[in-house]
Amino acid sequence: MQFLRQDYQFLLFEFEGRISRLQFWVGLSVMAAAYASLFMLISMMLPDLVSAALIVPMIVFAVTMPVALVIKRLHDSNRSGWWYPGFLILTAALDVCLFLLLKPQFAMIGSGVVTALLNLWLLVELGFRTGTRGPNQYGHRHVAEKSRGHAFV
């Protein structure tokens, strides 16, 4: 269980450096569990006004964490973090083109399919493809402890 010993501030909130595939999946798992728990807790226990006030900072963190993970995985494959905004713009542009070219009902289906395929491609790139071996222009991988025998390191 050494792979669970992570520097979570680096993993989830910093945009520089590199992470392995295993660190990416651990980060996604921690993020999903934390936000599912917090959103449930806030929605069940707090009045609506207080809930709304707490949801805004949580959304900021909810956006920051996956962006930090994606950028560091892009760095691991020796790519700039600016590929991610480019990917988001490409996805939005394709959706707009579909809505301009097709009837609304077909555009919605096409948009869903295009978005799903692009997100699947991104998931394969980040979660399953090996990064650059050794150091690259973004430095060495940030590893809390040396992991042996794990498929996603």
N, C-alpha and C positions, 0 to 999 in steps of 0.2 A: 504494500500500500504506500510505498514511498512516493509514487506519482501524485498522491493527494496532498503532499507537502508542497504547497505552492506559495509564491509571493502574490497574493490575490490583488493587492493594490496595483502591482505592475501588470498582472494578467488582465484585469478588468477596467482599469482607469488610465493607463498610460498608452501613448500612441507611438512611442519609439521602441526599437528593438525587434526581436524575433521570438516566435514561439513554435513549438513542435505541434504535430497533429494531435498528440495526446493532450497537451496543454490546451489546445483549442477546444476539444471535446469536454474536458474537465471544466473549462471556463463557461461553455454553453450550458452544461448541466447545472453548475452552481447558480448561474444567472437565472435559469428557468425556475429552479426550485425556490430561490429567494423571492422572485417576483410573484410567483403563484401564491406563495404563503402570505406575502405582504398585502397583495391586492385582496385576498380573501379576508384577512384579518381586518383591514381597513373598511371593507364594504360591510362586514358583519357587526363591527363594534362601535364605529364612530358615526356621529350625525352627518348628514349630507354635506353641510357647509364645511365641516372640518375635513371630511373625506376629500372634497374637491380641492381644498387647500393643500392637502398632502399628496394628491395624485400628480400635481404639476411637477414638483421636484422629482417624484418617482419616474415620471415620463422622461425627464432629462437624463436621469441615470439609466433608464431602460434603453435609451438611444445611445448613450455614451459607451456602455459596456460592449454591445455587439460590434460597434464601429471600432473600438480598440482591439478586439479580437481579430476582426477581419484585416485591419491594417497590419498587425503584427504577422499574421499568416502570409499576407502579400509580401511583406518584407522577407519572410523566410524563403520565398521563391524568387528573391532578388527583384521584386517589382515595387514600384512606388505605391504608397497608400492612396495616391490620387486616382488609381485604377478604380477604387470603390465608388467615389462620386461619379466617375465616368460610366460605370456599370449602372448606377441608379438613373442617370440621365438617359442612357440608351434604353433602358426598360420603359421609362416614361415616354420617350419619343416614339418608340414602337407602339405603345398603347394609344397615343394620340393619333398616329398614322392609321391604325386600325379603325378608330372611331371616325376618322375623316373619310375613309375609303369604303367602309362597309355599313350595312344597315345596323341599327343599334343592337338588336338581339344577336347578330353574328359577331359584332365587334366585342360584345361582352364575353362571349365564349372564346373568341380569338385572343383577347387580352388576357384572359385567365390562363389559356394554354401557353401563350408566349411568356408570361410572367413565371409560370410554373417551370417551364423548360430552362429559362435563364437562371432561376434560383437553384434548380437542380445542378446545372453546370457549375455555378458558384460553389455550391456545397461540395461537389466532387473535387474542384480545384483546391478548396481550402481544407476540407476534412479528410481527403484520401490521398492526394498527390504528395509525394515526397518533396520537401523543400531542398534548397541548395545545401550540399554537403560542405562542411567546414565554414569558415567565415565568408561573408559577402560584404557588400557596401553598407549593410545595415548592422554589421557586427556579428558576434557569436550568438548562438541561441542562448536564451535566458533559461537555465535549468536549475531548479531549486536543489535537487540532488540527482546524482547519476542514476538513471533507470536502466535496468538490464532485463532483457527478455520481453519487453513490451513492443507490440507490433506497431504502435502509433508514435513512437518517439522519433 
